[in-house]
């Protein structure tokens, strides 16, 4: 599993935009007890308008650093607070098995004589 960069490594420090993103991330990841925070609580803690919070969310979701909660669409989590949300890579043996099965099924669908190599 490849971990994303930390927000401190990618936000535009020293700019107005960076100051807003800093406030956003402090509000999002301020307490380890809460791996997910609602948009309303982020707005309240950061002092940013809802539109700006949504823009920042969109930016960092695309970067794979922020994830939506599985069942509550208004809650968001930072990858360091919710590491279980990161995609786990399949072990090499599982990948190889999947490729072999796919190749076998494609050959069988084509009507070819199928040999399954082990």
Residue pairs with C-beta under 8 A, 6 or more apart in sequence:
1 86
1 87
1 88
1 89
2 89
3 79
3 86
4 63
4 64
4 65
4 79
4 86
5 65
6 80
7 21
7 25
7 29
7 60
7 65
7 78
10 63
10 65
11 18
11 21
11 22
11 25
12 18
12 21
13 22
20 46
20 48
20 52
20 56
21 56
23 46
23 47
23 48
24 42
24 46
24 48
24 52
24 53
24 56
25 78
26 45
26 46
27 37
27 41
27 42
27 44
27 45
27 46
28 37
28 42
28 66
28 76
28 77
28 78
28 81
29 78
29 80
29 81
30 45
32 81
34 81
35 77
35 81
35 82
36 69
36 72
36 75
36 76
36 77
36 81
36 82
37 75
37 76
37 77
38 72
38 74
38 75
38 76
39 50
39 53
39 54
39 57
39 74
39 75
39 76
40 74
42 48
42 53
42 76
43 49
43 50
43 53
46 53
48 56
57 66
57 76
60 66
61 67
61 68
64 79
65 78
65 79
66 76
66 77
66 78
66 79
67 76
67 77
67 79
67 82
67 85
68 75
68 76
68 77
69 75
69 76
69 77
77 85
79 85
79 86
90 98
100 116
100 117
104 114
104 116
107 114
108 114
